[in-house]
């Protein structure tokens, strides 16, 4: 995939999906891939959590200007991939947009288009650190997201998505 848009989704769009999007944008932006994020339960306009901002900053990235936004189920025409953090995010997305014609993936299952089949439970879930509220939880989430985004970036740059 040399161009296109990837939408990372989570619950509130203040921790996981914005971090995934900014990491992916840093890896893929030069190739023409646009990476954005949204939340299924997001209240528009909330900043990213301080802990996620710190994790981004440790990686040389900026989340301080991020403001949450809700998934807009009506304007997904330009989105090539929707990538959820958990199986529940994917289930909820599919319930809202069963007619979505793009690819749907789980961050923890790099390269697999679950819209075409496959077992989403075969992949890793990216747990929400917000509920645990510890620096260690955010660090573990950020390391997991960074590792999984790197695997997805290899897929996108190598054209290996199935």
Helices and strands as residue ranges (DSSP letters): E 4-10, H 16-28, G 29-31, E 33-39, H 50-58, E 81-84, H 87-96, E 103-106, G 114-116, G 120-122, H 135-158
